[in-house]
Amino acid sequence: MDRFDNLETLGWGMGAENDMNYVDLPRKPSEKEMQSIQEKCNDAIRQNMDITVQYPDGGKFDTLPDDYDKEKGVVRVIKMGDLDANALKEANTELKRKETRLLTDIARYEADRVKAVLSTGKNAFVYRAVPGLDFINMVATQVKEALKEGVVVVLASGEGTKGGQVVIIGHKDSVESFATKVKEVLSGLKGGGRGERWQGKMTEWGKGELKALEKLVEA
């Protein structure tokens, strides 16, 4: 919104769960501006940008607002891909709560996308560059009921030398069959599973392996 004339952000807030979030603006956007803003937001969400949290030295934040006491909370930078980066200060408990809520919201949106893919009878691929199982498990839980016989959802995380995880969910026979195919594409994948979930770990993602995995899933 800052790119529109006189629509810079004056303040914003994230309420408790199920409450309304808000942004304070100097004026009311026009209908055309609202449509443009909504399209840009939806496009950013569809890109599934990596959201990372950084904790640089406090000395780098001389431009923080006057009411930010760096000694009484945690100063962090929330970075959304190359789209935006903001320095914020909050108490540890509040910080954790909001990070979890944000990740949950992103997982819900991604789960809706996966359900739409599954409804067409195709396999679905989910990827997040940040390593770990939190996001994967959130999405997997929400799409479980939408799984049909003959299709699978493959969820992957991590990048490069950081390694990461690969999870395959679906009906038992489909999962076992597809896990065999995945191991042929990812030579360093180690793991196993029974029934409707297979889980493995990559100590390192080789060049082109993520793209090869995505291509296999969506073939």
N, C-alpha and C positions, 0 to 999 in steps of 0.2 A: 504493500500500500504506500510505502514511502516514495514510490516512483511516480505517484500521482500528485498533482498540484494541491498543496495544503492538506495532505492526508497522512502526515507523519504520525507515528504512534506516540501518544502522550503517556500511555500506561496500559497495563493489561493484567488480567488475573485468571487463575485457574481455581474454580471452586471445588468443593468436596465432590466426591463421586456422584454422578447423575445430576449435578448442578450445572448451571450455564457458565461457560467461559466467556470472557469479554475482552474487548480492546477499546480503549478510550481514544477518540479521534477529535480533531478540531472542528470538523463539520460532518454532515451526513453525506455519504457517497451517493452519487446519482445511480439510477437503475443500470445504466451502461457500465459504470465503474464497478458496481456490485457484480454484474455478470462477468466482467473481465477478471476481477479478483477471484471469483469462485472458480473460473476455468483454470487460472494459474495455480490455485491451491490444489485442485483435483489433479492437475498434471504433475505437480510436485509429489503428491501422494502416490500416484501411479508409478513414478520413477523409483519408489521404495528406497529413498536415499538413506545412507548410513547415518545414524544419529550417535554421536560420540560425546563423552563427557571428559573434559580435561581439567586438571587442577594445577595450573602454573603457579609460579611464585607470586605471593601477594603484592610484591613491589611493582608488578606490571599493571596494577589496576588503580593508578592515581586518578583515573577519570570516572571511577564509580560514583554513584549519587552520594550526597552528603549523609543520607540516613543509613548507609551501608557500613556497619561496623565490622571490619574484617577480623577483629579479635573475638567476636561472639558467634561466628558462624563459618560456613565453608564457602569460599569463593570458587566458582567453577565456570567453565566456558562450555556452553551447549553448542555443538557444531552440527548443522544439518547439511551434510555433503558439502558442496561448494555454494549452497544457496544462502546460508546465513550463519552467523556466530555471535552469541551473546554472552556477556559476563554477568553472572548472577550470584547472589549471596543468600544462603538459607541455612537453617539449622540442619544437622545431620539427619534427624528423623523426617523432617519435612522434605528434604532433598530426596531421600530414598523413596518416600511415598509417591512423589510426583514423577520420578523416573520410572517407577513401576507402572503408574497410570498411563504414562506416555507410551511405554512399550506395549501395554495391554491394548491401547487404542489402535496402534499400528498393526498388532497381531490380528485384531478383529477385522480390520479392513482387508488385510491379506487373506484371511480365512474366507471372507465373502468372495474375493476374486477366485480362490481355489474352488469353492463350491460351484461357481459359475462354470469353470472349466470342466469339473467332474460331471456336471449336468449334461454336457455334450458327449459324454462317453470317452473322454480323453484323459490321459495321465496329466498330473499337474506338478510343476516344479517350483520350489520356494528356496530362495537364497538370501542370506544375510552375511555381510562381510565380517561383522563382529563375531568372534568365535564364542561357542557356548551353546547350551541346550535350552536356556530360558525361553527365548523367542520360538524356537522349534516346538517345544512342548506346548506353548500357548496356542499356536496355530493347529498343531496336531489334534489337540483336545477338541477344538471347535469344529473341525471338519470330519471328525470320526463318523458321525451319523450320515454324512453325505457320501461315504465311500460305497462304490458299487462293485460287484464281482467283475473281475477282468481289468480293473484299473488300479493304479497306485498313486500315492503322493510321495514325492521324494523331496526331502528337506535337507539343505546343506548350509553350513556356516564356516566362517574363517576364510583366510586367503594366504597365499604365499607360504613363507617359512613358519608362520604362526600355526599352520595346520588348522584342523577344525573337525566338525562332525558331519555324518551323513545318517539320516534316518529315513526308512522306507515304511510306509503304513498302507494297509489295504487288507483284502481277504487273504487268508493263509497261503493258498496256492500261488496267488499273484505275487505276493511279497517274496516268497522263496524263489520263484522263477526270475523275478526282476533283480533280486540281490545278486544272483549269479551273473547277470548281464552287467551290472554295475561294477562288480569286482574285475571284470575283463577290461573295463575302461579305466578304472582307478587302480593301478598296480600296487599302490602303497596302502590301500584300504584294509584295515583289520577290524573284525567285529563278528557279530552273530546275533541270533535272535530266534524266537519261536512264535508261532501263531501269526498275529496280525501286525507285528512290529519287528523290524530288523534295525539294528543300530551299529554303526561303525565309526572308527576314528581315523583321520588322516593326520599323520605327523607333519606332513608338508604337502601343499598343493603344487603339483608340477605345472609347467607351462602348458596352457591349453586344456587342462583336465576339467576345470569347471565348465568351460564351454562345451567340452565333449559330453559331460554328464547331462547338461541341459538339453543338448541335441538328442541324446539317447532317450531322455524322458519324453520329449515332445515329438519324437518321430512318429 
